[in-house]
Amino acid sequence: MWLRVHTLPTLLGAVRPGCRELLCLLVITVTVGPGASGVCPTACICATDIVSCTNKNLSKVPGNLFRLIKRLDLSYNRIGLLDSEWIPVSFAKLNTLIIRHNNISSISTGSFSTTPNLKCLDLSSNKLKTVKNAVFQELKVLEVLLLYNNYISYLDPSAFGGLSQLQKLYLSGNFLTQFPMDLYVGRFKLAELMFLDVSYNRIPSMPMHHINLVPGKQLRGIYLHGNPFVCDCSLYSLLVFWYRRHFSSVMDFKNDYTCRLWSDSRHSRQVLLLQDSFMNCSDSIINGSFRALGFIHEAQVGERLIVHCDSKTGNGNTDFIWVGPDNRLLEPDKEMENFHVFHNGSLVIESPRFEDAGVYSCIAMNRQRLLNETVDVTINVSNFTVSRSHAHETFNTAFTTLAACVASIVLVLLYLYLTPCPCKCKTKRPKNMLHQSNAHSSILSPGPASDACADERKAGAGKRVVFLEPLKDTAAGQNGKVRLFPSEAVIAEGILKSTRGKSDSDSVNSVFSDTPFVAST
């Protein structure tokens, strides 16, 4: 053994000079080779796979960084322009890149071709004014993009094209004047975008007619506070609806939602949007917005209704359970009268009844993320056929009443203007004075003393009616009959023979005449 130990150093000593040169060459090759690792530039601070090169007056990424880093911070430098050469080497494992506060004013296509596996990109606090074309198209797995505190006033619809995995987008503190609706609808929509921060921009109003196209799981992640909104009941109803659904975007920033109320053309004041007496907006407007957003569903008796569970936790690892108005559990793969729940969370009511109306709650439980969420949906059930029948009956009744009123008015007009007047002018004879006697007379409607033309329309005007009263000293044997005056036979015959004037109405008794009746003594 000693011989072997002694021989080994001798052999090594014979070749020692060549080994030293070989080791030196190997070290140099490893240091400058393309797969170099463990080298940290003097301008940076390195900690295993994390590198920080902040505030070092850099204009591009150092080329001697080792390629296996996962996080690179280049904040507070002077990069200025992002082109295809600002990152000279490829970083295949880089997932977080921070380049805020670098006076970046432009981004060229292909700027991120050497960092294809980025999941988080921070471009905040720079000088970007527009985001054009698909400048982020190489970032297929990007999940978080920070563009807040820039000068962005325009977003091209295709600017984020290809970011199919993007979940969070921060656009706060820019100059946007329109809500970026293209992120949710159209060709370049981002299906996985669950968080959008457009707070503190210059957005005066929301596209209320298109906001209902945004799925509920994406809707709850929209942050709008701090914008100079113009006071409007539609916007108020939208925010109240979000508040009632406990959206954190409204619950956490309730006092930051304000709007401008103009008193005249020159003066305005800021008022809180989420206040009970806001502009006296009626509940009907709010409920109408709920219905427009799809959370109030109208069902017809006997017609199949499908209601989707708009939950942000919905994916392949999510279980759904519905709770009916009577607290009955509605679960998938279970027979429940005319209810059926699918595994994707949709509730089907095969034949809705009036008693099926009410508030239904969808509970989504995500097994992977250990999250659960409850979504409330109101279902109203009505009978369209009955409603139409009642409406038809109401119309018939109203039409009949109107026709009867018109007919009555026509008849009245015919009576007033088409009925001939039987009155004729005639000279009244002088009236004799009635002598006082035991018979008391009652004079009805006395006429004028002088002769005149009778213009009155009533045929019986100017008549004198005489009533004969029985005498108090009725003789016995007359059976209670009225005892007339001594010449009663002559007087009675005169009354019966007297003729009625032509001007008398047919309704007047024939015993009355224009000649006054005078009782003799």
C-alpha positions as CSV (number, residue, x, y, z in Angstrom):
1,M,0.0,0.0,0.0
2,W,2.8,2.4,0.8
3,L,4.3,1.7,-2.6
4,R,1.0,2.6,-4.3
5,V,0.7,5.8,-2.3
6,H,4.3,6.8,-3.0
7,T,4.0,6.0,-6.7
8,L,0.9,8.0,-7.2
9,P,2.4,11.4,-6.2
10,T,5.4,10.6,-8.4
11,L,3.2,10.0,-11.4
12,L,1.1,13.1,-10.6
13,G,4.2,15.2,-10.2
14,A,5.4,14.1,-13.6
15,V,2.3,15.5,-15.2
16,R,1.5,18.3,-12.8
17,P,2.4,21.2,-15.1
18,G,0.0,20.0,-17.8
19,C,-2.8,19.5,-15.3
20,R,-2.5,23.1,-14.1
21,E,-2.9,24.5,-17.6
22,L,-5.8,22.2,-18.2
23,L,-7.6,23.3,-15.0
24,C,-7.1,27.0,-15.8
25,L,-8.4,26.5,-19.3
26,L,-11.5,24.7,-17.9
27,V,-12.2,27.4,-15.4
28,I,-12.0,30.1,-18.0
29,T,-14.3,28.2,-20.4
30,V,-16.9,27.6,-17.7
31,T,-16.7,31.3,-16.7
32,V,-17.3,32.8,-20.2
33,G,-19.2,29.9,-21.8
34,P,-22.8,30.1,-22.8
35,G,-24.0,27.9,-19.9
36,A,-22.2,29.9,-17.3
37,S,-23.7,30.0,-13.8
38,G,-22.8,31.5,-10.5
39,V,-21.5,34.7,-11.9
40,C,-22.9,38.0,-10.5
41,P,-22.0,41.3,-12.2
42,T,-20.6,44.0,-9.9
43,A,-23.6,46.2,-10.6
44,C,-26.0,43.6,-9.3
45,I,-26.9,41.8,-6.1
46,C,-27.4,38.0,-6.5
47,A,-29.1,35.5,-4.3
48,T,-29.2,32.1,-6.0
49,D,-31.9,32.5,-8.7
50,I,-32.8,36.1,-7.7
51,V,-30.9,39.1,-9.2
52,S,-31.3,42.7,-8.3
53,C,-29.7,45.4,-10.5
54,T,-31.6,48.5,-9.2
55,N,-30.5,52.1,-9.5
56,K,-27.2,51.3,-11.4
57,N,-27.7,53.6,-14.4
58,L,-28.1,50.6,-16.8
59,S,-29.5,51.0,-20.3
60,K,-29.9,47.3,-21.0
61,V,-29.6,43.9,-19.2
62,P,-26.0,42.9,-18.4
63,G,-24.9,40.1,-20.7
64,N,-22.8,38.2,-18.2
65,L,-25.7,37.2,-16.0
66,F,-26.1,33.4,-15.5
67,R,-29.0,32.0,-17.5
68,L,-30.9,30.1,-14.8
69,I,-32.2,33.1,-12.8
70,K,-36.0,33.2,-12.1
71,R,-36.4,36.8,-10.9
72,L,-34.7,39.9,-12.3
73,D,-35.2,43.4,-10.9
74,L,-34.0,46.3,-13.0
75,S,-35.9,49.2,-11.3
76,Y,-34.6,52.8,-11.3
77,N,-32.4,52.6,-14.3
78,R,-32.4,54.4,-17.7
79,I,-33.4,51.7,-20.2
80,G,-35.8,54.1,-22.0
81,L,-36.6,51.9,-25.1
82,L,-37.6,48.2,-25.2
83,D,-36.5,46.7,-28.5
84,S,-35.3,43.3,-29.7
85,E,-31.8,43.8,-28.3
86,W,-32.3,45.2,-24.9
87,I,-32.0,41.6,-23.5
88,P,-28.9,40.3,-25.3
89,V,-29.1,36.7,-24.0
90,S,-32.0,34.2,-23.5
91,F,-33.4,33.6,-20.0
92,A,-35.5,30.4,-20.4
93,K,-36.4,30.1,-16.7
94,L,-37.1,33.8,-15.9
95,N,-40.6,34.1,-14.6
96,T,-40.6,37.6,-13.0
97,L,-39.2,40.7,-14.7
98,I,-39.4,44.1,-12.9
99,I,-38.4,47.2,-15.0
100,R,-40.4,50.0,-13.3
101,H,-39.0,53.6,-13.1
102,N,-36.9,53.3,-16.2
103,N,-38.4,56.2,-18.4
104,I,-39.6,53.6,-20.9
105,S,-41.6,55.4,-23.6
106,S,-42.0,52.7,-26.3
107,I,-42.2,49.0,-26.6
108,S,-41.3,47.3,-29.9
109,T,-42.6,44.0,-31.2
110,G,-40.2,41.2,-30.2
111,S,-39.0,42.9,-27.1
112,F,-39.7,39.8,-25.0
113,S,-38.7,37.1,-27.4
114,T,-35.8,36.1,-25.1
115,T,-38.1,35.7,-22.0
116,P,-40.9,33.4,-23.3
117,N,-41.7,32.0,-19.8
118,L,-42.5,35.2,-18.0
119,K,-45.5,35.0,-15.6
120,C,-45.2,38.5,-14.1
121,L,-44.1,41.6,-15.9
122,D,-43.9,45.0,-14.1
123,L,-43.8,48.0,-16.4
124,S,-45.3,50.4,-13.9
125,S,-44.2,54.1,-13.3
126,N,-42.8,54.6,-16.8
127,K,-43.7,57.0,-19.6
128,L,-45.8,54.8,-21.9
129,K,-48.5,56.7,-23.8
130,T,-50.0,54.0,-26.0
131,V,-49.9,50.3,-26.2
132,K,-50.2,49.3,-29.9
133,N,-50.2,46.1,-31.8
134,A,-49.5,42.8,-30.1
135,V,-46.3,43.8,-28.3
136,F,-46.8,41.1,-25.7
137,Q,-47.5,38.3,-28.1
138,E,-44.5,36.2,-27.1
139,L,-45.6,36.0,-23.5
140,K,-47.9,33.0,-23.9
141,V,-47.9,32.1,-20.1
142,L,-48.0,35.6,-18.7
143,E,-50.4,35.9,-15.7
144,V,-49.8,39.3,-14.2
145,L,-49.1,42.5,-16.1
146,L,-48.5,45.8,-14.3
147,L,-48.9,49.0,-16.3
148,Y,-50.1,51.4,-13.6
149,N,-48.8,55.0,-13.2
150,N,-48.0,55.6,-16.9
151,Y,-49.4,58.0,-19.4
152,I,-51.5,55.5,-21.4
153,S,-54.5,57.1,-23.1
154,Y,-55.1,54.5,-25.8
155,L,-55.1,50.7,-25.8
156,D,-55.1,48.9,-29.2
157,P,-57.6,46.0,-29.1
158,S,-54.9,43.6,-30.2
159,A,-52.4,45.0,-27.7
160,F,-52.9,42.0,-25.4
161,G,-53.6,39.5,-28.1
162,G,-52.2,36.1,-27.4
163,L,-52.1,36.5,-23.6
164,S,-54.5,33.6,-23.1
165,Q,-53.3,33.0,-19.5
166,L,-53.5,36.6,-18.3
167,Q,-55.3,36.9,-15.0
168,K,-54.5,40.3,-13.6
169,L,-54.0,43.6,-15.4
170,Y,-53.2,46.8,-13.6
171,L,-54.0,50.0,-15.5
172,S,-54.5,52.4,-12.6
173,G,-53.3,55.9,-12.7
174,N,-53.3,56.4,-16.5
175,F,-55.2,58.7,-18.9
176,L,-57.8,56.3,-20.2
177,T,-61.0,57.9,-21.2
178,Q,-62.9,54.8,-22.1
179,F,-63.5,51.5,-20.4
180,P,-61.4,48.8,-22.2
181,M,-64.4,46.7,-23.2
182,D,-62.3,44.8,-25.8
183,L,-60.7,42.9,-23.0
184,Y,-64.0,41.0,-22.4
185,V,-65.7,40.9,-25.8
186,G,-64.6,40.5,-29.4
187,R,-61.7,38.7,-31.1
188,F,-59.0,39.5,-28.5
189,K,-61.0,39.0,-25.3
190,L,-59.1,37.5,-22.3
191,A,-61.1,34.6,-21.0
192,E,-59.0,34.2,-17.9
193,L,-58.9,37.9,-16.9
194,M,-60.3,37.9,-13.3
195,F,-58.8,41.2,-12.1
196,L,-58.8,44.6,-14.0
197,D,-57.8,47.8,-12.2
198,V,-58.7,50.9,-14.2
199,S,-59.0,53.1,-11.1
200,Y,-57.9,56.7,-11.1
201,N,-58.2,57.2,-14.9
202,R,-60.3,59.7,-16.8
203,I,-63.4,57.5,-17.5
204,P,-66.6,59.6,-17.3
205,S,-69.1,56.8,-17.9
206,M,-69.5,53.1,-18.3
207,P,-70.8,51.2,-21.4
208,M,-74.0,50.0,-19.6
209,H,-75.4,48.3,-22.6
210,H,-72.4,46.0,-23.0
211,I,-71.3,45.5,-19.4
212,N,-74.0,42.7,-19.1
213,L,-71.9,40.7,-21.6
214,V,-69.1,40.3,-19.0
215,P,-69.4,37.0,-17.1
216,G,-70.1,37.3,-13.4
217,K,-66.8,35.7,-12.4
218,Q,-64.9,38.4,-14.3
219,L,-67.3,41.2,-13.4
220,R,-66.5,41.0,-9.7
221,G,-62.8,41.8,-10.4
222,I,-63.3,45.2,-12.1
223,Y,-62.1,48.2,-10.0
224,L,-63.5,51.6,-11.1
225,H,-63.0,53.9,-8.1
226,G,-61.3,57.2,-8.5
227,N,-62.6,58.0,-12.0
228,P,-64.4,61.4,-12.7
229,F,-67.8,59.8,-13.4
230,V,-70.8,62.0,-14.4
231,C,-73.7,61.4,-12.0
232,D,-76.1,58.9,-13.5
233,C,-78.8,56.6,-12.1
234,S,-77.7,53.7,-14.4
235,L,-74.1,53.9,-13.0
236,Y,-75.5,54.1,-9.5
237,S,-77.7,51.1,-10.0
238,L,-74.7,49.1,-11.3
239,L,-72.5,49.9,-8.3
240,V,-75.4,49.2,-5.9
241,F,-75.9,45.9,-7.5
242,W,-72.2,45.1,-7.1
243,Y,-72.4,46.3,-3.5
244,R,-75.3,44.0,-2.7
245,R,-73.4,41.1,-4.2
246,H,-70.5,41.9,-1.9
247,F,-68.0,42.6,-4.6
248,S,-64.7,43.6,-3.0
249,S,-64.1,46.2,-5.7
250,V,-67.0,48.2,-4.3
251,M,-67.1,47.1,-0.7
252,D,-63.4,48.0,0.0
253,F,-63.5,51.3,-1.9
254,K,-67.0,52.5,-1.2
255,N,-66.0,56.1,-0.3
256,D,-63.7,56.4,-3.4
257,Y,-66.6,56.1,-5.8
258,T,-67.7,59.7,-6.5
259,C,-69.3,61.6,-9.4
260,R,-69.6,65.1,-10.6
261,L,-73.0,66.8,-10.2
262,W,-73.4,70.0,-12.3
263,S,-75.5,72.7,-10.8
264,D,-75.2,74.9,-13.9
265,S,-72.9,75.1,-16.9
266,R,-69.9,76.4,-14.8
267,H,-70.3,74.9,-11.3
268,S,-70.2,71.3,-10.2
269,R,-69.5,69.4,-7.0
270,Q,-68.3,66.0,-6.1
271,V,-70.8,63.7,-4.4
272,L,-70.6,60.1,-3.2
273,L,-72.1,57.6,-5.6
274,L,-73.0,55.0,-3.0
275,Q,-75.4,56.9,-0.8
276,D,-79.0,56.1,-0.1
277,S,-80.5,59.4,-1.3
278,F,-78.4,59.6,-4.5
279,M,-80.3,61.7,-7.0
280,N,-83.6,60.1,-5.8
281,C,-82.9,57.1,-8.1
282,S,-85.9,54.8,-8.0
283,D,-85.7,51.1,-7.1
284,S,-87.3,50.3,-10.5
285,I,-84.1,51.5,-12.3
286,I,-81.9,49.4,-10.0
287,N,-84.0,46.3,-10.5
288,G,-84.0,46.9,-14.2
289,S,-80.2,46.9,-14.2
290,F,-80.3,43.7,-12.2
291,R,-82.5,42.2,-14.9
292,A,-80.2,43.5,-17.6
293,L,-77.2,41.9,-16.0
294,G,-78.9,38.6,-16.0
295,F,-79.3,37.9,-12.3
296,I,-83.1,38.3,-12.4
297,H,-84.6,35.6,-14.7
298,E,-88.1,35.6,-16.1
299,A,-89.7,32.2,-16.5
300,Q,-93.0,31.2,-18.1
301,V,-95.2,28.5,-16.7
302,G,-94.5,25.3,-18.5
303,E,-91.5,26.6,-20.5
304,R,-88.0,25.2,-19.8
305,L,-85.6,27.6,-18.0
306,I,-81.8,27.3,-17.8
307,V,-79.9,29.3,-15.2
308,H,-76.1,29.4,-15.1
309,C,-74.0,29.7,-12.0
310,D,-71.8,32.8,-12.6
311,S,-69.0,31.9,-10.3
312,K,-65.3,32.9,-10.5
313,T,-64.2,29.6,-9.0
314,G,-65.7,27.5,-11.8
315,N,-63.4,25.0,-13.4
316,G,-62.9,21.2,-13.6
317,N,-62.2,21.0,-9.9
318,T,-65.4,22.8,-8.7
319,D,-68.5,21.2,-7.2
320,F,-71.8,23.0,-7.5
321,I,-74.9,22.9,-5.2
322,W,-78.1,24.9,-5.6
323,V,-80.3,25.9,-2.7
324,G,-83.9,26.6,-3.5
325,P,-86.3,29.1,-1.9
326,D,-87.5,26.5,0.5
327,N,-83.9,25.6,1.5
328,R,-84.0,22.4,-0.4
329,L,-80.6,21.2,-1.8
330,L,-80.4,20.7,-5.5
331,E,-77.4,18.6,-6.4
332,P,-76.1,16.9,-9.6
333,D,-77.1,13.4,-10.4
334,K,-80.1,13.5,-8.1
335,E,-83.8,13.3,-9.2
336,M,-85.6,16.3,-7.8
337,E,-89.1,16.7,-9.4
338,N,-88.6,19.1,-12.4
339,F,-85.2,20.3,-11.3
340,H,-81.9,19.1,-12.7
341,V,-78.3,20.4,-11.9
342,F,-75.4,19.8,-14.3
343,H,-71.8,19.3,-13.3
344,N,-70.9,22.7,-14.8
345,G,-73.3,24.4,-12.3
346,S,-76.2,25.1,-14.6
347,L,-79.7,24.7,-13.1
348,V,-82.5,23.5,-15.4
349,I,-86.2,23.9,-14.4
350,E,-88.1,21.7,-16.9
351,S,-91.6,23.0,-16.2
352,P,-91.7,26.1,-14.0
353,R,-94.6,26.6,-11.7
354,F,-95.7,29.7,-9.7
355,E,-94.5,28.1,-6.5
356,D,-91.0,27.7,-8.0
357,A,-90.4,31.5,-8.0
358,G,-88.0,32.9,-5.5
359,V,-84.2,33.4,-4.7
360,Y,-81.9,30.5,-5.6
361,S,-78.4,30.3,-4.3
362,C,-75.6,28.6,-6.2
363,I,-72.7,27.4,-4.0
364,A,-69.4,26.8,-5.9
365,M,-66.7,24.9,-4.0
366,N,-63.3,24.6,-5.5
367,R,-61.4,21.6,-4.3
368,Q,-58.0,22.7,-5.6
369,R,-58.0,26.3,-4.3
370,L,-60.1,25.5,-1.2
371,L,-62.4,28.4,-2.1
372,N,-66.2,28.6,-2.1
373,E,-68.5,31.2,-3.4
374,T,-72.3,31.9,-3.3
375,V,-74.2,33.5,-6.1
376,D,-77.8,34.5,-5.7
377,V,-80.3,34.4,-8.6
378,T,-83.9,35.6,-8.5
379,I,-86.4,33.7,-10.7
380,N,-89.8,35.2,-11.4
381,V,-92.5,32.9,-12.8
382,S,-95.5,34.3,-14.8
383,N,-98.2,33.0,-17.1
384,F,-98.1,34.8,-20.4
385,T,-101.4,33.3,-21.7
386,V,-103.3,34.5,-18.6
387,S,-101.7,37.9,-18.8
388,R,-102.8,38.3,-22.4
389,S,-106.3,37.2,-21.6
390,H,-106.7,39.7,-18.8
391,A,-105.3,42.4,-20.9
392,H,-107.8,41.6,-23.7
393,E,-110.7,41.6,-21.2
394,T,-109.6,44.9,-19.8
395,F,-109.4,46.4,-23.2
396,N,-113.0,45.2,-24.0
397,T,-114.4,46.7,-20.8
398,A,-112.7,50.0,-21.5
399,F,-113.9,50.1,-25.1
400,T,-117.5,49.3,-24.1
401,T,-117.5,52.0,-21.4
402,L,-116.2,54.6,-23.9
403,A,-118.8,53.6,-26.5
404,A,-121.6,54.0,-24.0
405,C,-120.4,57.4,-23.0
406,V,-120.2,58.6,-26.6
407,A,-123.7,57.3,-27.3
408,S,-125.1,59.1,-24.2
409,I,-123.5,62.4,-25.3
410,V,-125.0,62.0,-28.8
411,L,-128.5,61.3,-27.4
412,V,-128.3,64.4,-25.1
413,L,-127.2,66.6,-28.0
414,L,-130.1,65.2,-30.1
415,Y,-132.6,65.9,-27.4
416,L,-131.3,69.4,-26.8
417,Y,-131.0,70.6,-30.4
418,L,-133.3,68.5,-32.6
419,T,-136.5,68.3,-30.4
420,P,-139.2,70.8,-31.8
421,C,-140.4,73.5,-29.5
422,P,-144.2,73.5,-29.1
423,C,-144.3,77.1,-27.6
424,K,-146.2,79.8,-29.4
425,C,-146.6,83.4,-28.7
426,K,-150.1,84.4,-27.6
427,T,-151.6,87.3,-25.7
428,K,-152.6,86.6,-22.2
429,R,-156.0,87.8,-21.2
430,P,-156.3,90.3,-18.3
431,K,-156.4,88.6,-15.0
432,N,-159.3,89.1,-12.7
433,M,-158.8,89.5,-9.0
434,L,-159.9,86.5,-7.0
435,H,-162.4,87.3,-4.3
436,Q,-161.8,86.1,-0.8
437,S,-164.0,83.1,0.0
438,N,-164.2,80.0,2.2
439,A,-162.3,78.1,-0.6
440,H,-158.5,78.7,-0.3
441,S,-156.6,78.8,-3.6
442,S,-152.9,78.2,-4.1
443,I,-151.3,80.0,-7.1
444,L,-148.4,78.2,-8.7
445,S,-145.9,80.1,-10.9
446,P,-147.8,83.3,-11.4
447,G,-147.2,85.0,-14.7
448,P,-146.6,88.7,-15.4
449,A,-149.6,91.1,-15.2
450,S,-149.0,92.7,-18.6
451,D,-149.5,91.0,-22.0
452,A,-146.3,89.4,-23.3
453,C,-145.0,86.8,-25.6
454,A,-144.6,83.5,-23.8
455,D,-140.9,82.6,-24.6
456,E,-140.6,80.0,-21.8
457,R,-139.8,76.5,-23.1
458,K,-141.9,74.8,-20.5
459,A,-145.4,74.4,-21.9
460,G,-147.1,74.7,-18.5
461,A,-145.5,78.0,-17.5
462,G,-147.9,80.8,-16.4
463,K,-150.7,78.4,-15.3
464,R,-152.9,78.9,-12.2
465,V,-154.0,75.8,-10.3
466,V,-156.9,76.0,-7.9
467,F,-157.3,73.4,-5.1
468,L,-160.6,73.0,-3.4
469,E,-160.5,72.2,0.3
470,P,-163.4,70.6,2.1
471,L,-165.4,72.7,4.5
472,K,-165.1,72.1,8.1
473,D,-168.8,72.0,8.8
474,T,-169.5,69.0,6.6
475,A,-173.3,68.1,6.8
476,A,-174.3,64.8,8.0
477,G,-175.4,62.3,5.6
478,Q,-172.9,63.1,2.8
479,N,-170.6,60.3,3.8
480,G,-167.6,62.6,4.2
481,K,-167.8,64.0,0.6
482,V,-166.8,67.5,-0.1
483,R,-169.8,69.8,0.0
484,L,-169.6,72.4,-2.7
485,F,-171.1,75.8,-2.9
486,P,-174.8,76.3,-3.5
487,S,-174.4,76.6,-7.2
488,E,-172.0,73.6,-7.4
489,A,-173.8,72.0,-10.3
490,V,-173.4,75.0,-12.5
491,I,-169.8,75.6,-11.6
492,A,-168.9,71.9,-12.2
493,E,-170.5,72.0,-15.6
494,G,-168.6,75.1,-16.4
495,I,-165.3,73.5,-15.5
496,L,-166.0,70.4,-17.5
497,K,-167.0,72.5,-20.6
498,S,-164.0,74.8,-20.4
499,T,-161.5,74.2,-23.2
500,R,-157.7,73.9,-22.7
501,G,-155.4,76.3,-24.5
502,K,-153.2,75.1,-27.3
503,S,-150.1,76.0,-25.4
504,D,-150.8,73.6,-22.6
505,S,-148.7,70.5,-22.2
506,D,-150.3,67.1,-22.6
507,S,-149.2,66.2,-19.1
508,V,-151.4,68.9,-17.5
509,N,-154.9,67.8,-16.3
510,S,-157.7,68.9,-18.4
511,V,-159.6,70.4,-15.5
512,F,-157.1,73.4,-15.5
513,S,-157.6,76.2,-18.0
514,D,-156.4,79.7,-18.6
515,T,-159.7,81.1,-17.3
516,P,-159.5,81.6,-13.6
517,F,-162.1,80.0,-11.4
518,V,-164.0,82.3,-9.1
519,A,-166.2,80.9,-6.4
520,S,-169.6,82.7,-6.0
521,T,-170.9,83.7,-2.6
